[in-house]
Structures are given as C-alpha cells and as structure tokens.
Amino acid sequence: MKRKLKIMVIATFLATAPLLMFAQPHPNGGFSPNALGGPTNNPVGPSAPIGNGTFLLLTLAMAYAGRKVYEVRANASGE
C-alpha cells in the first residue's frame, strides 16, 4: 500500500508541476501606474493574478486530507 501511495504522490507532482510554471506577466509590464503617466485615482492598488496561489493552496489541502484518510484507514486495518 505504501508503494502505491508513493507512486500516486509522484504522479500527482509530475502532473501538476508544469501548471505551476506558467507565470502571468503584470498587466502593465511591471511599472507602476504613475511611471507610465497613467491614472492615479486607483484606491485599491495594482492588480495581481491569484490563480496560482489558489491552485497551490487547494493542492496542499488535498494532499493533507489524503494523508489523514490514509492514516485513519491504516490504523483501522491494524497496520
């Protein structure tokens, strides 16, 4: 069972690693709005993509939950 878990973890990492490598550039090339002479009435601040952080958080949560389920089943079967 441990061998299957190791294979599943490695396969999951290899499947998701390329998705984490797609960086999104800043909308205005990394310059602040004032440097380009753009509008200065933005009270919120510059925008940033949050998709990769959300994906990473969900992936870690699934790995944690999977580990907990594995431990509960291992203890229930007497391993």
PDB file with one MODEL, atoms N, CA, C and O in Angstrom:
MODEL        1
ATOM      1  N   MET A   1       0.827  -1.196   0.000  1.00  0.00           N
ATOM      2  CA  MET A   1       0.000   0.000   0.000  1.00  0.00           C
ATOM      3  C   MET A   1       0.867   1.254   0.000  1.00  0.00           C
ATOM      4  O   MET A   1       0.524   2.247  -0.642  1.00  0.00           O
ATOM      5  N   LYS A   2       1.985   1.212   0.715  1.00  0.00           N
ATOM      6  CA  LYS A   2       2.856   2.376   0.755  1.00  0.00           C
ATOM      7  C   LYS A   2       3.468   2.637  -0.612  1.00  0.00           C
ATOM      8  O   LYS A   2       3.679   3.789  -0.991  1.00  0.00           O
ATOM      9  N   ARG A   3       3.751   1.580  -1.346  1.00  0.00           N
ATOM     10  CA  ARG A   3       4.317   1.741  -2.694  1.00  0.00           C
ATOM     11  C   ARG A   3       3.314   2.449  -3.598  1.00  0.00           C
ATOM     12  O   ARG A   3       3.684   3.334  -4.370  1.00  0.00           O
ATOM     13  N   LYS A   4       2.048   2.059  -3.501  1.00  0.00           N
ATOM     14  CA  LYS A   4       1.018   2.717  -4.316  1.00  0.00           C
ATOM     15  C   LYS A   4       0.876   4.185  -3.947  1.00  0.00           C
ATOM     16  O   LYS A   4       0.682   5.030  -4.820  1.00  0.00           O
ATOM     17  N   LEU A   5       0.972   4.491  -2.666  1.00  0.00           N
ATOM     18  CA  LEU A   5       0.874   5.879  -2.229  1.00  0.00           C
ATOM     19  C   LEU A   5       2.043   6.699  -2.763  1.00  0.00           C
ATOM     20  O   LEU A   5       1.851   7.826  -3.219  1.00  0.00           O
ATOM     21  N   LYS A   6       3.250   6.144  -2.709  1.00  0.00           N
ATOM     22  CA  LYS A   6       4.412   6.854  -3.237  1.00  0.00           C
ATOM     23  C   LYS A   6       4.277   7.109  -4.724  1.00  0.00           C
ATOM     24  O   LYS A   6       4.584   8.203  -5.199  1.00  0.00           O
ATOM     25  N   ILE A   7       3.820   6.111  -5.464  1.00  0.00           N
ATOM     26  CA  ILE A   7       3.634   6.273  -6.904  1.00  0.00           C
ATOM     27  C   ILE A   7       2.575   7.326  -7.196  1.00  0.00           C
ATOM     28  O   ILE A   7       2.724   8.123  -8.123  1.00  0.00           O
ATOM     29  N   MET A   8       1.496   7.330  -6.400  1.00  0.00           N
ATOM     30  CA  MET A   8       0.432   8.306  -6.616  1.00  0.00           C
ATOM     31  C   MET A   8       0.921   9.724  -6.318  1.00  0.00           C
ATOM     32  O   MET A   8       0.578  10.657  -7.044  1.00  0.00           O
ATOM     33  N   VAL A   9       1.705   9.896  -5.274  1.00  0.00           N
ATOM     34  CA  VAL A   9       2.229  11.221  -4.933  1.00  0.00           C
ATOM     35  C   VAL A   9       3.177  11.718  -6.008  1.00  0.00           C
ATOM     36  O   VAL A   9       3.108  12.882  -6.404  1.00  0.00           O
ATOM     37  N   ILE A  10       4.053  10.860  -6.483  1.00  0.00           N
ATOM     38  CA  ILE A  10       4.993  11.262  -7.534  1.00  0.00           C
ATOM     39  C   ILE A  10       4.257  11.583  -8.825  1.00  0.00           C
ATOM     40  O   ILE A  10       4.586  12.563  -9.492  1.00  0.00           O
ATOM     41  N   ALA A  11       3.268  10.777  -9.188  1.00  0.00           N
ATOM     42  CA  ALA A  11       2.497  11.028 -10.402  1.00  0.00           C
ATOM     43  C   ALA A  11       1.720  12.338 -10.307  1.00  0.00           C
ATOM     44  O   ALA A  11       1.622  13.079 -11.286  1.00  0.00           O
ATOM     45  N   THR A  12       1.173  12.620  -9.134  1.00  0.00           N
ATOM     46  CA  THR A  12       0.444  13.873  -8.935  1.00  0.00           C
ATOM     47  C   THR A  12       1.379  15.065  -9.061  1.00  0.00           C
ATOM     48  O   THR A  12       1.028  16.072  -9.677  1.00  0.00           O
ATOM     49  N   PHE A  13       2.564  14.956  -8.482  1.00  0.00           N
ATOM     50  CA  PHE A  13       3.527  16.044  -8.589  1.00  0.00           C
ATOM     51  C   PHE A  13       3.937  16.278 -10.034  1.00  0.00           C
ATOM     52  O   PHE A  13       3.983  17.419 -10.493  1.00  0.00           O
ATOM     53  N   LEU A  14       4.234  15.208 -10.747  1.00  0.00           N
ATOM     54  CA  LEU A  14       4.656  15.352 -12.137  1.00  0.00           C
ATOM     55  C   LEU A  14       3.533  15.885 -13.025  1.00  0.00           C
ATOM     56  O   LEU A  14       3.800  16.549 -14.027  1.00  0.00           O
ATOM     57  N   ALA A  15       2.298  15.606 -12.671  1.00  0.00           N
ATOM     58  CA  ALA A  15       1.172  16.106 -13.463  1.00  0.00           C
ATOM     59  C   ALA A  15       0.884  17.581 -13.182  1.00  0.00           C
ATOM     60  O   ALA A  15       0.454  18.307 -14.078  1.00  0.00           O
ATOM     61  N   THR A  16       1.115  18.028 -11.951  1.00  0.00           N
ATOM     62  CA  THR A  16       0.776  19.403 -11.594  1.00  0.00           C
ATOM     63  C   THR A  16       1.945  20.372 -11.680  1.00  0.00           C
ATOM     64  O   THR A  16       1.723  21.581 -11.748  1.00  0.00           O
ATOM     65  N   ALA A  17       3.178  19.887 -11.679  1.00  0.00           N
ATOM     66  CA  ALA A  17       4.338  20.782 -11.718  1.00  0.00           C
ATOM     67  C   ALA A  17       4.337  21.699 -12.946  1.00  0.00           C
ATOM     68  O   ALA A  17       4.628  22.886 -12.796  1.00  0.00           O
ATOM     69  N   PRO A  18       4.028  21.215 -14.142  1.00  0.00           N
ATOM     70  CA  PRO A  18       4.023  22.134 -15.290  1.00  0.00           C
ATOM     71  C   PRO A  18       2.980  23.242 -15.168  1.00  0.00           C
ATOM     72  O   PRO A  18       3.174  24.334 -15.702  1.00  0.00           O
ATOM     73  N   LEU A  19       1.885  22.973 -14.474  1.00  0.00           N
ATOM     74  CA  LEU A  19       0.858  24.002 -14.319  1.00  0.00           C
ATOM     75  C   LEU A  19       1.346  25.161 -13.454  1.00  0.00           C
ATOM     76  O   LEU A  19       0.919  26.301 -13.639  1.00  0.00           O
ATOM     77  N   LEU A  20       2.236  24.870 -12.514  1.00  0.00           N
ATOM     78  CA  LEU A  20       2.750  25.913 -11.635  1.00  0.00           C
ATOM     79  C   LEU A  20       3.808  26.778 -12.317  1.00  0.00           C
ATOM     80  O   LEU A  20       4.168  27.836 -11.802  1.00  0.00           O
ATOM     81  N   MET A  21       4.301  26.341 -13.458  1.00  0.00           N
ATOM     82  CA  MET A  21       5.365  27.071 -14.141  1.00  0.00           C
ATOM     83  C   MET A  21       4.861  28.142 -15.095  1.00  0.00           C
ATOM     84  O   MET A  21       5.666  28.887 -15.654  1.00  0.00           O
ATOM     85  N   PHE A  22       3.557  28.240 -15.295  1.00  0.00           N
ATOM     86  CA  PHE A  22       3.006  29.236 -16.198  1.00  0.00           C
ATOM     87  C   PHE A  22       2.812  30.548 -15.444  1.00  0.00           C
ATOM     88  O   PHE A  22       1.797  30.738 -14.773  1.00  0.00           O
ATOM     89  N   ALA A  23       3.765  31.435 -15.552  1.00  0.00           N
ATOM     90  CA  ALA A  23       3.682  32.729 -14.881  1.00  0.00           C
ATOM     91  C   ALA A  23       2.919  33.700 -15.772  1.00  0.00           C
ATOM     92  O   ALA A  23       3.043  33.674 -16.996  1.00  0.00           O
ATOM     93  N   GLN A  24       2.142  34.540 -15.147  1.00  0.00           N
ATOM     94  CA  GLN A  24       1.401  35.550 -15.892  1.00  0.00           C
ATOM     95  C   GLN A  24       2.080  36.892 -15.687  1.00  0.00           C
ATOM     96  O   GLN A  24       2.348  37.286 -14.552  1.00  0.00           O
ATOM     97  N   PRO A  25       2.361  37.598 -16.774  1.00  0.00           N
ATOM     98  CA  PRO A  25       3.021  38.893 -16.626  1.00  0.00           C
ATOM     99  C   PRO A  25       2.077  39.934 -16.022  1.00  0.00           C
ATOM    100  O   PRO A  25       0.855  39.813 -16.109  1.00  0.00           O
ATOM    101  N   HIS A  26       2.657  40.928 -15.426  1.00  0.00           N
ATOM    102  CA  HIS A  26       1.868  42.018 -14.869  1.00  0.00           C
ATOM    103  C   HIS A  26       1.195  42.762 -16.017  1.00  0.00           C
ATOM    104  O   HIS A  26       1.797  42.901 -17.081  1.00  0.00           O
ATOM    105  N   PRO A  27      -0.035  43.245 -15.839  1.00  0.00           N
ATOM    106  CA  PRO A  27      -0.767  43.869 -16.948  1.00  0.00           C
ATOM    107  C   PRO A  27      -0.053  45.060 -17.605  1.00  0.00           C
ATOM    108  O   PRO A  27      -0.180  45.256 -18.813  1.00  0.00           O
ATOM    109  N   ASN A  28       0.685  45.847 -16.838  1.00  0.00           N
ATOM    110  CA  ASN A  28       1.348  47.000 -17.450  1.00  0.00           C
ATOM    111  C   ASN A  28       2.863  46.824 -17.512  1.00  0.00           C
ATOM    112  O   ASN A  28       3.593  47.815 -17.524  1.00  0.00           O
ATOM    113  N   GLY A  29       3.335  45.623 -17.551  1.00  0.00           N
ATOM    114  CA  GLY A  29       4.753  45.365 -17.705  1.00  0.00           C
ATOM    115  C   GLY A  29       5.569  45.538 -16.444  1.00  0.00           C
ATOM    116  O   GLY A  29       6.796  45.602 -16.522  1.00  0.00           O
ATOM    117  N   GLY A  30       4.948  45.615 -15.301  1.00  0.00           N
ATOM    118  CA  GLY A  30       5.667  45.733 -14.048  1.00  0.00           C
ATOM    119  C   GLY A  30       5.909  47.163 -13.599  1.00  0.00           C
ATOM    120  O   GLY A  30       6.481  47.384 -12.531  1.00  0.00           O
ATOM    121  N   PHE A  31       5.487  48.133 -14.390  1.00  0.00           N
ATOM    122  CA  PHE A  31       5.654  49.527 -13.995  1.00  0.00           C
ATOM    123  C   PHE A  31       4.475  49.965 -13.146  1.00  0.00           C
ATOM    124  O   PHE A  31       3.368  49.444 -13.282  1.00  0.00           O
ATOM    125  N   SER A  32       4.721  50.920 -12.276  1.00  0.00           N
ATOM    126  CA  SER A  32       3.609  51.459 -11.503  1.00  0.00           C
ATOM    127  C   SER A  32       2.786  52.361 -12.419  1.00  0.00           C
ATOM    128  O   SER A  32       3.310  52.859 -13.416  1.00  0.00           O
ATOM    129  N   PRO A  33       1.508  52.582 -12.106  1.00  0.00           N
ATOM    130  CA  PRO A  33       0.678  53.424 -12.973  1.00  0.00           C
ATOM    131  C   PRO A  33       1.226  54.846 -13.112  1.00  0.00           C
ATOM    132  O   PRO A  33       1.063  55.462 -14.166  1.00  0.00           O
ATOM    133  N   ASN A  34       1.865  55.375 -12.082  1.00  0.00           N
ATOM    134  CA  ASN A  34       2.385  56.740 -12.155  1.00  0.00           C
ATOM    135  C   ASN A  34       3.587  56.840 -13.093  1.00  0.00           C
ATOM    136  O   ASN A  34       3.788  57.881 -13.718  1.00  0.00           O
ATOM    137  N   ALA A  35       4.392  55.776 -13.203  1.00  0.00           N
ATOM    138  CA  ALA A  35       5.596  55.819 -14.026  1.00  0.00           C
ATOM    139  C   ALA A  35       5.253  55.935 -15.504  1.00  0.00           C
ATOM    140  O   ALA A  35       6.040  56.482 -16.277  1.00  0.00           O
ATOM    141  N   LEU A  36       4.107  55.435 -15.904  1.00  0.00           N
ATOM    142  CA  LEU A  36       3.725  55.499 -17.308  1.00  0.00           C
ATOM    143  C   LEU A  36       2.796  56.665 -17.593  1.00  0.00           C
ATOM    144  O   LEU A  36       2.327  56.812 -18.721  1.00  0.00           O
ATOM    145  N   GLY A  37       2.525  57.485 -16.612  1.00  0.00           N
ATOM    146  CA  GLY A  37       1.614  58.611 -16.810  1.00  0.00           C
ATOM    147  C   GLY A  37       0.168  58.186 -16.823  1.00  0.00           C
ATOM    148  O   GLY A  37      -0.679  58.882 -17.384  1.00  0.00           O
ATOM    149  N   GLY A  38      -0.129  57.062 -16.218  1.00  0.00           N
ATOM    150  CA  GLY A  38      -1.495  56.555 -16.197  1.00  0.00           C
ATOM    151  C   GLY A  38      -2.313  57.217 -15.100  1.00  0.00           C
ATOM    152  O   GLY A  38      -1.829  58.114 -14.409  1.00  0.00           O
ATOM    153  N   PRO A  39      -3.540  56.776 -14.945  1.00  0.00           N
ATOM    154  CA  PRO A  39      -4.410  57.366 -13.927  1.00  0.00           C
ATOM    155  C   PRO A  39      -3.886  57.072 -12.512  1.00  0.00           C
ATOM    156  O   PRO A  39      -3.340  56.002 -12.246  1.00  0.00           O
ATOM    157  N   THR A  40      -4.064  58.028 -11.638  1.00  0.00           N
ATOM    158  CA  THR A  40      -3.602  57.866 -10.250  1.00  0.00           C
ATOM    159  C   THR A  40      -4.755  57.742  -9.275  1.00  0.00           C
ATOM    160  O   THR A  40      -4.536  57.800  -8.065  1.00  0.00           O
ATOM    161  N   ASN A  41      -5.975  57.572  -9.760  1.00  0.00           N
ATOM    162  CA  ASN A  41      -7.143  57.511  -8.870  1.00  0.00           C
ATOM    163  C   ASN A  41      -7.538  56.063  -8.571  1.00  0.00           C
ATOM    164  O   ASN A  41      -8.724  55.774  -8.410  1.00  0.00           O
ATOM    165  N   ASN A  42      -6.575  55.157  -8.495  1.00  0.00           N
ATOM    166  CA  ASN A  42      -6.845  53.762  -8.183  1.00  0.00           C
ATOM    167  C   ASN A  42      -6.670  53.552  -6.673  1.00  0.00           C
ATOM    168  O   ASN A  42      -5.541  53.392  -6.208  1.00  0.00           O
ATOM    169  N   PRO A  43      -7.766  53.548  -5.897  1.00  0.00           N
ATOM    170  CA  PRO A  43      -7.627  53.435  -4.438  1.00  0.00           C
ATOM    171  C   PRO A  43      -7.233  52.029  -3.981  1.00  0.00           C
ATOM    172  O   PRO A  43      -6.723  51.881  -2.871  1.00  0.00           O
ATOM    173  N   VAL A  44      -7.446  51.009  -4.781  1.00  0.00           N
ATOM    174  CA  VAL A  44      -7.199  49.641  -4.367  1.00  0.00           C
ATOM    175  C   VAL A  44      -5.727  49.270  -4.541  1.00  0.00           C
ATOM    176  O   VAL A  44      -5.185  48.520  -3.730  1.00  0.00           O
ATOM    177  N   GLY A  45      -5.091  49.768  -5.557  1.00  0.00           N
ATOM    178  CA  GLY A  45      -3.713  49.415  -5.845  1.00  0.00           C
ATOM    179  C   GLY A  45      -3.633  48.563  -7.092  1.00  0.00           C
ATOM    180  O   GLY A  45      -4.655  48.274  -7.714  1.00  0.00           O
ATOM    181  N   PRO A  46      -2.439  48.161  -7.462  1.00  0.00           N
ATOM    182  CA  PRO A  46      -2.295  47.365  -8.680  1.00  0.00           C
ATOM    183  C   PRO A  46      -2.886  45.969  -8.501  1.00  0.00           C
ATOM    184  O   PRO A  46      -2.940  45.432  -7.394  1.00  0.00           O
ATOM    185  N   SER A  47      -3.319  45.407  -9.607  1.00  0.00           N
ATOM    186  CA  SER A  47      -3.905  44.068  -9.540  1.00  0.00           C
ATOM    187  C   SER A  47      -2.823  43.011  -9.738  1.00  0.00           C
ATOM    188  O   SER A  47      -1.793  43.269 -10.362  1.00  0.00           O
ATOM    189  N   ALA A  48      -3.068  41.835  -9.208  1.00  0.00           N
ATOM    190  CA  ALA A  48      -2.125  40.725  -9.350  1.00  0.00           C
ATOM    191  C   ALA A  48      -2.924  39.440  -9.522  1.00  0.00           C
ATOM    192  O   ALA A  48      -3.982  39.290  -8.911  1.00  0.00           O
ATOM    193  N   PRO A  49      -2.437  38.509 -10.343  1.00  0.00           N
ATOM    194  CA  PRO A  49      -3.157  37.246 -10.508  1.00  0.00           C
ATOM    195  C   PRO A  49      -3.043  36.390  -9.251  1.00  0.00           C
ATOM    196  O   PRO A  49      -1.966  36.276  -8.665  1.00  0.00           O
ATOM    197  N   ILE A  50      -4.162  35.786  -8.839  1.00  0.00           N
ATOM    198  CA  ILE A  50      -4.149  34.951  -7.640  1.00  0.00           C
ATOM    199  C   ILE A  50      -4.438  33.498  -7.964  1.00  0.00           C
ATOM    200  O   ILE A  50      -4.548  32.677  -7.053  1.00  0.00           O
ATOM    201  N   GLY A  51      -4.565  33.160  -9.234  1.00  0.00           N
ATOM    202  CA  GLY A  51      -4.923  31.801  -9.628  1.00  0.00           C
ATOM    203  C   GLY A  51      -3.925  30.763  -9.176  1.00  0.00           C
ATOM    204  O   GLY A  51      -4.333  29.716  -8.674  1.00  0.00           O
ATOM    205  N   ASN A  52      -2.632  31.005  -9.331  1.00  0.00           N
ATOM    206  CA  ASN A  52      -1.637  30.002  -8.957  1.00  0.00           C
ATOM    207  C   ASN A  52      -1.578  29.800  -7.452  1.00  0.00           C
ATOM    208  O   ASN A  52      -1.368  28.677  -6.994  1.00  0.00           O
ATOM    209  N   GLY A  53      -1.756  30.843  -6.682  1.00  0.00           N
ATOM    210  CA  GLY A  53      -1.765  30.702  -5.229  1.00  0.00           C
ATOM    211  C   GLY A  53      -2.952  29.884  -4.756  1.00  0.00           C
ATOM    212  O   GLY A  53      -2.828  29.057  -3.852  1.00  0.00           O
ATOM    213  N   THR A  54      -4.102  30.117  -5.369  1.00  0.00           N
ATOM    214  CA  THR A  54      -5.292  29.350  -5.022  1.00  0.00           C
ATOM    215  C   THR A  54      -5.107  27.892  -5.387  1.00  0.00           C
ATOM    216  O   THR A  54      -5.470  27.002  -4.619  1.00  0.00           O
ATOM    217  N   PHE A  55      -4.542  27.646  -6.561  1.00  0.00           N
ATOM    218  CA  PHE A  55      -4.294  26.272  -7.000  1.00  0.00           C
ATOM    219  C   PHE A  55      -3.330  25.572  -6.051  1.00  0.00           C
ATOM    220  O   PHE A  55      -3.540  24.412  -5.696  1.00  0.00           O
ATOM    221  N   LEU A  56      -2.293  26.257  -5.646  1.00  0.00           N
ATOM    222  CA  LEU A  56      -1.316  25.673  -4.733  1.00  0.00           C
ATOM    223  C   LEU A  56      -1.952  25.372  -3.375  1.00  0.00           C
ATOM    224  O   LEU A  56      -1.704  24.313  -2.799  1.00  0.00           O
ATOM    225  N   LEU A  57      -2.752  26.274  -2.871  1.00  0.00           N
ATOM    226  CA  LEU A  57      -3.421  26.066  -1.591  1.00  0.00           C
ATOM    227  C   LEU A  57      -4.360  24.865  -1.650  1.00  0.00           C
ATOM    228  O   LEU A  57      -4.375  24.050  -0.728  1.00  0.00           O
ATOM    229  N   LEU A  58      -5.143  24.745  -2.722  1.00  0.00           N
ATOM    230  CA  LEU A  58      -6.056  23.614  -2.855  1.00  0.00           C
ATOM    231  C   LEU A  58      -5.297  22.296  -3.001  1.00  0.00           C
ATOM    232  O   LEU A  58      -5.722  21.274  -2.463  1.00  0.00           O
ATOM    233  N   THR A  59      -4.183  22.315  -3.723  1.00  0.00           N
ATOM    234  CA  THR A  59      -3.376  21.105  -3.881  1.00  0.00           C
ATOM    235  C   THR A  59      -2.818  20.638  -2.542  1.00  0.00           C
ATOM    236  O   THR A  59      -2.858  19.449  -2.227  1.00  0.00           O
ATOM    237  N   LEU A  60      -2.302  21.572  -1.762  1.00  0.00           N
ATOM    238  CA  LEU A  60      -1.771  21.209  -0.446  1.00  0.00           C
ATOM    239  C   LEU A  60      -2.878  20.719   0.490  1.00  0.00           C
ATOM    240  O   LEU A  60      -2.656  19.807   1.286  1.00  0.00           O
ATOM    241  N   ALA A  61      -4.057  21.315   0.398  1.00  0.00           N
ATOM    242  CA  ALA A  61      -5.176  20.872   1.228  1.00  0.00           C
ATOM    243  C   ALA A  61      -5.600  19.456   0.858  1.00  0.00           C
ATOM    244  O   ALA A  61      -5.905  18.650   1.737  1.00  0.00           O
ATOM    245  N   MET A  62      -5.622  19.147  -0.445  1.00  0.00           N
ATOM    246  CA  MET A  62      -5.980  17.789  -0.863  1.00  0.00           C
ATOM    247  C   MET A  62      -4.928  16.776  -0.418  1.00  0.00           C
ATOM    248  O   MET A  62      -5.267  15.663  -0.017  1.00  0.00           O
ATOM    249  N   ALA A  63      -3.654  17.158  -0.488  1.00  0.00           N
ATOM    250  CA  ALA A  63      -2.604  16.249  -0.043  1.00  0.00           C
ATOM    251  C   ALA A  63      -2.717  15.997   1.458  1.00  0.00           C
ATOM    252  O   ALA A  63      -2.540  14.865   1.906  1.00  0.00           O
ATOM    253  N   TYR A  64      -3.006  17.026   2.232  1.00  0.00           N
ATOM    254  CA  TYR A  64      -3.155  16.886   3.679  1.00  0.00           C
ATOM    255  C   TYR A  64      -4.351  15.988   4.014  1.00  0.00           C
ATOM    256  O   TYR A  64      -4.258  15.111   4.873  1.00  0.00           O
ATOM    257  N   ALA A  65      -5.465  16.215   3.331  1.00  0.00           N
ATOM    258  CA  ALA A  65      -6.657  15.400   3.578  1.00  0.00           C
ATOM    259  C   ALA A  65      -6.415  13.956   3.169  1.00  0.00           C
ATOM    260  O   ALA A  65      -6.854  13.033   3.856  1.00  0.00           O
ATOM    261  N   GLY A  66      -5.719  13.753   2.055  1.00  0.00           N
ATOM    262  CA  GLY A  66      -5.411  12.390   1.623  1.00  0.00           C
ATOM    263  C   GLY A  66      -4.539  11.658   2.617  1.00  0.00           C
ATOM    264  O   GLY A  66      -4.736  10.471   2.879  1.00  0.00           O
ATOM    265  N   ARG A  67      -3.578  12.369   3.168  1.00  0.00           N
ATOM    266  CA  ARG A  67      -2.699  11.762   4.172  1.00  0.00           C
ATOM    267  C   ARG A  67      -3.490  11.375   5.434  1.00  0.00           C
ATOM    268  O   ARG A  67      -3.265  10.314   6.015  1.00  0.00           O
ATOM    269  N   LYS A  68      -4.410  12.243   5.842  1.00  0.00           N
ATOM    270  CA  LYS A  68      -5.221  11.950   7.029  1.00  0.00           C
ATOM    271  C   LYS A  68      -6.118  10.731   6.783  1.00  0.00           C
ATOM    272  O   LYS A  68      -6.276   9.890   7.668  1.00  0.00           O
ATOM    273  N   VAL A  69      -6.699  10.635   5.594  1.00  0.00           N
ATOM    274  CA  VAL A  69      -7.545   9.478   5.264  1.00  0.00           C
ATOM    275  C   VAL A  69      -6.706   8.212   5.260  1.00  0.00           C
ATOM    276  O   VAL A  69      -7.146   7.171   5.748  1.00  0.00           O
ATOM    277  N   TYR A  70      -5.511   8.294   4.716  1.00  0.00           N
ATOM    278  CA  TYR A  70      -4.605   7.138   4.694  1.00  0.00           C
ATOM    279  C   TYR A  70      -4.270   6.681   6.117  1.00  0.00           C
ATOM    280  O   TYR A  70      -4.288   5.484   6.407  1.00  0.00           O
ATOM    281  N   GLU A  71      -3.968   7.626   6.993  1.00  0.00           N
ATOM    282  CA  GLU A  71      -3.641   7.281   8.372  1.00  0.00           C
ATOM    283  C   GLU A  71      -4.822   6.636   9.091  1.00  0.00           C
ATOM    284  O   GLU A  71      -4.640   5.677   9.842  1.00  0.00           O
ATOM    285  N   VAL A  72      -6.023   7.150   8.868  1.00  0.00           N
ATOM    286  CA  VAL A  72      -7.204   6.594   9.524  1.00  0.00           C
ATOM    287  C   VAL A  72      -7.447   5.166   9.037  1.00  0.00           C
ATOM    288  O   VAL A  72      -7.741   4.279   9.838  1.00  0.00           O
ATOM    289  N   ARG A  73      -7.327   4.946   7.742  1.00  0.00           N
ATOM    290  CA  ARG A  73      -7.540   3.599   7.204  1.00  0.00           C
ATOM    291  C   ARG A  73      -6.445   2.639   7.658  1.00  0.00           C
ATOM    292  O   ARG A  73      -6.722   1.470   7.927  1.00  0.00           O
ATOM    293  N   ALA A  74      -5.217   3.115   7.746  1.00  0.00           N
ATOM    294  CA  ALA A  74      -4.112   2.255   8.179  1.00  0.00           C
ATOM    295  C   ALA A  74      -4.310   1.850   9.636  1.00  0.00           C
ATOM    296  O   ALA A  74      -4.049   0.701   9.993  1.00  0.00           O
ATOM    297  N   ASN A  75      -4.763   2.767  10.478  1.00  0.00           N
ATOM    298  CA  ASN A  75      -4.993   2.456  11.888  1.00  0.00           C
ATOM    299  C   ASN A  75      -6.197   1.542  12.063  1.00  0.00           C
ATOM    300  O   ASN A  75      -6.217   0.719  12.979  1.00  0.00           O
ATOM    301  N   ALA A  76      -7.197   1.673  11.205  1.00  0.00           N
ATOM    302  CA  ALA A  76      -8.395   0.847  11.308  1.00  0.00           C
ATOM    303  C   ALA A  76      -8.135  -0.597  10.890  1.00  0.00           C
ATOM    304  O   ALA A  76      -8.760  -1.519  11.413  1.00  0.00           O
ATOM    305  N   SER A  77      -7.210  -0.793   9.945  1.00  0.00           N
ATOM    306  CA  SER A  77      -6.933  -2.146   9.468  1.00  0.00           C
ATOM    307  C   SER A  77      -5.863  -2.833  10.318  1.00  0.00           C
ATOM    308  O   SER A  77      -5.616  -4.025  10.133  1.00  0.00           O
ATOM    309  N   GLY A  78      -5.236  -2.132  11.224  1.00  0.00           N
ATOM    310  CA  GLY A  78      -4.286  -2.739  12.128  1.00  0.00           C
ATOM    311  C   GLY A  78      -2.861  -2.796  11.610  1.00  0.00           C
ATOM    312  O   GLY A  78      -2.074  -3.615  12.085  1.00  0.00           O
ATOM    313  N   GLU A  79      -2.506  -1.963  10.661  1.00  0.00           N
ATOM    314  CA  GLU A  79      -1.134  -1.964  10.131  1.00  0.00           C
ATOM    315  C   GLU A  79      -0.181  -1.299  11.080  1.00  0.00           C
ATOM    316  O   GLU A  79       1.013  -1.211  10.794  1.00  0.00           O
TER     317      GLU A  79
ENDMDL
END
